[in-house]
Amino acid sequence: MVDATNGWPMAAHTIGNVFCPQHLLTLAGTVAILAAGVGQSAGLRSYLNYTGDIMLGALFPIHKKGSVGVECGRIQLEDGIQPLEAALYTIKQINKNDKILPGVNLGMIAFDSCDNAAYALEQSLDFVKGFIAHFNEHHETEFQCLDGSMPKFRGGSFDQVVAVIGAQSSSVTIQVATMLRLFKVPQVSYLSTSPSLSNQDRFPYFFRTVPSDINQAHVMLAMLSQFNWTYVSVIYSDNDYGNHGFETLSTLAGNYSVCFSTPQRIDKDRFTADDYDRVIHTLVNKTNVRVVVVFAEKTTTMRLLDAAHRNGAYSRFIWIGSDAWSNRVAISQRSSKSSPVAVASRKEESANDDEPHFAHLRYYQEPPAKWMDSVLEGSLAVQPLVRPLDGFDEYFTSLTPEEHSSINPWFSEFWQESFRCKIDTASTEGPTSLVDYSEGTHGEDYPTNFPHLFTADLYSSSPDAGLLTTSERPRCDPDLRISSARGYKQQRYLHFVRDAVYSIAIALHNMFIDFCGPDYYGLCAKMRHIEGEELREYIRNVSFNDVDGKLFKFKDGRDGPPRYSILNFQKDDDEGYHWKPVGNYSIENGSHVINIDHEAIKFRQGDANFPEASCGKPCASDQIKIRDREDMCCWRCRTCSFYQFKKDEFHCDDCPKGQLPSSDYTYCEDIPEKVIDFKDPWALGAMAIALFGVILTIAVGLVFWYYGDTPVIKASGRELSSLLLLGTLASFLVTFVLVGTYPTPFSCGLSRFSLGLCHSLCYAAILTKTNRIARIFNYNHSAPHKTKYTSPQSQLVITGLLTSVEIVVNASWLLSSPPAITHVFPDRETRLRVCLGLADHSYIVGLAYPLFLVLLCVVYAARTRKCPGGFNEARYVAFTSYTAIVVWLAFVPLYIASTSQSIRVVTLAISLSLSGLVQLGCLFFPKMYIVLFKPEKNTKEIVMAQHRSSSYVPSPSISNPMIMEGSGDSCSYIKPPPQEVVRMDHLDAQQFSTSLPKI
């Protein structure tokens, strides 16, 4: 351990002791229960204690996971030391910034997790002991020293830990997060990506600055889709990381038209070399895949690639890697510039061939596993956003073991492993923590001329062997420095470490502002005791600028924003093999955005063509894929029918009526509308008939106006005749509304309203006319009163009342069923725009009342059949009514039975026109014939002449006509009393007009 006051290791203090000032009480009994679950390691364990006013806990994988029976393996030169130093560097930068926690210094206590879940949990017990001491002091006192003072664990530094940074791998993080939640301690991981960690119920105090693997699956699938790699295999590790990754990939694959053939699951702890070989044989012999997605950690991936190399299949596949191994530069077993491990630069080595300090370095000049570079060449990988941590390179390359070992207890070991030398302990003030492993058996640096050692080690279950004594190594040259010339390269994910530290620091600063005030300097009393629940809420809502100056906020209050880099493992003539960023992925405004620089990608050298990954020829735009029963990722193409579209790549679906598939068959589009207009031959015929009727109606109206003072015109009733002509004209004009205008709600309402109205107006006028004649000539002269409502004004009112019934009916109809537009489909390729109701026979509703008026007209025409010839229109009215009934009897069945909307609309229009022509021909043409061609009959005498069916025979000596007397259903002449005798020949025009019954 390291002393809380000066950071020096203190071998006398063993883990588990709680110190009172007099050292009279221990917490051994309290922590024994916790320790029993994970066990205790023998010997002392080093940890980093960088003192401060507020302490952060941390877990970093300084060493690799050991083999069976050994908790820790060799030191990790990149993944262990660099993130630890990045955290220290960030804390120092924050402490220098007076704008963040002014007057308050952050400190850190860091343990080595060895990338081992059980070992990390055991290490975390020291944090637990500090939490217990803190709870005992500030909440409920359960134990105290003999002198009454509060016990402190390791001098009190652990009592001040408010949050924990780490761990790196998801398996370790899950174990630690499960324990920390019991003590309500916030935890922020910088590289754990398992989707299960997003579970708010299981891990309420967990945060991470990297995105969840759910987003990574989106990136991998979007990348495959961009390259049109639809036939892919997937290999995943049988652990939480791999299983969740495969599950997410499988769930989302259909959205990207990607099919995973023959998925392979690898049990890292049980698989032998033969098992890995069988995985490769399955891919080679049972599939035709060219692209393989590997969702596994680094060790599993290395063993898989080794098997591909052994079986000669390394040149066949393009590997798609997940972030668990692509972010480790060591996965490629770098070229000489990949790491500080091995070497002084070639220039320096060639210049110092005779110096003993560098004689041992010649052994490592070649890449230690050259075959892995050739296997990985052309591979693509996904990694959380690649960004350099500004200022870290200068900080890290300035470190030396003489100065920094007092802070970082593992730095001397890192230095000795990096340069393969031995530090003179006399020249350093801190411990070396040296664990010197054999060169060539474990880790990354093994002799290239003994590849079997590496291969055997991949599957070895024995502990680390072949230890070398430090005396076998040369002493480290004091002038050695870490530099890019000696292979140093910053890990790509260190900015996530920086974000993890900043998220806690900014949350503490926001709490500092609320608790101490914006102008306070130093640590106020309220900040000396921080509750985990309060700090969690501040972390959840924290926001700050990342290394790129972009706003960082936790997604859903716990996950890092989904931002990724896409890497390509390629060979450059100058730099050799390396991972090169070739694209990026992010979510902008809720949309997934992927950008790939295709020109920057290099696949395997020697491959002239772009790699293809599909099991079947691409289908045409009007074709779908029919899956092969033997391999569901393979297919054959089938063409959709003419009236179908591609619902998806594997299904056709019928287009609805009125729609046809688009040109690319991806959707259905509306067929262009057709309307019944003047271009339709049937419509042209109907409009021609209607136009002819309009001309005739206007001509008749002009004749009636010009000869309006003649007896024949007077006897016909000029006012009602004008209304009748108006209704007839409307019958012809409705045709143009039905077939000559573009259907709109207004035109549809107008046609529905006018259809019955024009008939009602015509037959209301005829009915009023015949009713008036019948009442006048059937009048009983013995009655004390004259016949009422026979004046022109009365007749107009009666006609209006009869017509208003139709107006009320039509208005109610329009209100209950508003006019609207619909489409009918006479055939599969026609979409006809018509008025709603025209297709369901509801238009006939408007003709019911006019039909009733027609029947009444027939009845009254029969009753006036014996009236004088000038007034007797029974034959004409009857013929008009009979013809109208015949027309309707022919129209209604044809309208109902017709399936063609064009014929249906034209039939309706022609029926209206025929009714109007019948009215003109029967009611107006006989009078026009007399007026124009038989003017000699256009006299008062002829108009008042007795009907041949009458019983009255006039005497030649009688010059005064007799007044007609009605008797039942006939008209007869009687001699009027002297006072009522009317001399027709002595009346002037005005008198004649008022004496005759006018219609």
Number of C-alpha atoms within 10 A of each C-alpha: 21 23 18 20 12 12 20 21 21 14 13 8 15 13 18 20 18 24 20 21 15 11 12 13 16 19 18 14 10 13 17 13 10 14 18 10 11 15 13 14 11 6 9 13 14 19 21 25 29 25 20 19 17 23 22 26 23 27 28 23 27 27 23 22 20 19 17 13 10 11 20 22 20 22 25 21 23 22 22 23 19 22 25 23 19 23 24 22 17 21 23 14 12 21 20 14 12 11 10 19 26 19 15 19 19 19 22 26 23 25 24 26 31 26 27 21 21 19 20 24 25 22 25 22 20 22 27 22 25 22 22 20 26 23 17 17 19 11 9 9 12 10 17 18 18 14 10 9 13 19 26 26 25 23 16 16 25 26 24 23 24 23 26 28 26 29 29 22 23 23 19 23 30 22 15 25 27 16 17 25 17 11 16 21 24 26 29 29 29 26 25 26 30 22 19 17 22 20 11 13 8 14 21 21 27 29 30 30 29 29 26 24 24 19 21 24 24 20 26 22 22 22 24 22 16 15 14 16 21 26 25 25 24 22 22 24 22 18 16 14 23 23 17 21 25 23 13 18 24 18 11 16 21 13 12 16 17 23 21 20 21 19 17 16 18 20 14 18 11 8 13 14 15 10 15 20 18 13 19 22 16 13 22 17 9 11 18 17 25 20 23 22 26 26 28 28 21 19 13 22 24 18 20 22 21 23 23 23 18 13 14 12 16 21 17 16 23 24 23 24 27 27 23 24 23 26 22 18 19 19 17 27 21 23 20 24 23 24 24 25 24 23 26 26 19 16 10 13 18 12 10 13 13 10 9 11 18 22 13 15 18 15 15 16 16 13 20 24 22 15 19 20 22 19 23 25 26 24 24 27 27 27 26 30 22 20 16 16 21 12 11 18 17 10 12 18 13 12 15 18 25 18 13 17 23 24 21 26 25 27 27 25 23 27 25 23 24 20 25 23 21 23 23 13 12 8 10 17 15 24 20 23 15 19 18 19 20 17 16 18 23 22 19 21 20 20 19 19 10 13 17 12 15 22 15 12 17 19 16 13 13 12 15 20 10 13 12 13 12 17 9 9 16 18 17 17 14 12 6 12 18 22 18 17 18 24 20 19 18 20 19 17 23 25 26 27 29 22 25 26 27 23 26 25 22 19 23 22 21 21 21 23 14 11 14 18 12 13 8 14 14 15 17 14 9 12 16 11 16 17 14 17 14 13 21 22 15 19 27 21 16 21 16 15 12 16 16 12 8 9 11 18 21 21 18 11 17 26 23 24 22 23 19 23 23 28 26 25 26 24 20 10 6 6 12 14 22 20 21 18 21 19 19 22 26 19 14 9 7 7 8 14 14 18 15 18 11 11 7 13 18 20 21 21 12 6 10 8 7 10 17 15 21 21 21 16 11 13 15 13 15 21 22 23 21 16 15 13 9 7 13 15 23 21 20 15 18 16 16 19 14 12 19 23 28 25 16 13 16 14 15 22 16 17 19 14 18 21 21 23 24 16 12 13 21 17 17 22 16 14 16 13 12 14 19 24 20 16 11 15 13 19 25 17 15 28 26 15 18 26 18 14 22 21 13 16 22 14 12 18 17 12 15 22 13 10 15 16 15 17 23 25 24 23 21 22 18 19 17 23 22 16 19 26 23 17 24 27 25 23 31 30 23 24 28 19 20 27 26 20 15 17 23 16 16 13 18 24 21 16 22 28 21 22 26 26 25 26 28 31 27 30 29 28 30 31 24 24 26 27 21 23 23 26 17 22 26 22 19 17 14 7 8 7 9 12 16 10 14 19 14 16 12 13 22 18 13 18 23 17 13 20 24 16 14 24 18 11 17 21 16 12 18 15 9 9 12 13 21 16 16 17 18 19 16 15 11 13 14 18 21 21 20 26 24 22 17 19 20 9 14 12 18 17 14 22 17 14 18 22 19 12 23 24 17 18 26 21 17 23 27 19 22 25 23 25 31 23 17 23 27 24 24 22 16 18 25 21 18 26 26 16 17 21 16 12 17 19 11 13 18 17 10 15 22 13 11 15 13 15 20 21 16 20 23 25 21 24 27 24 22 28 29 19 24 28 24 21 26 21 16 19 21 21 14 13 20 19 11 15 20 12 10 11 13 9 14 18 14 17 14 15 20 21 17 24 20 12 13 15 13 15 12 14 9 6 6 8 11 15 21 21 18 23 20 21 12 12 15 19 26 22 20 12 13 15 9 7 6 10 13 16 12 18 12 10 13 9 12 9 11 19 16 12 12 17 19 24 25
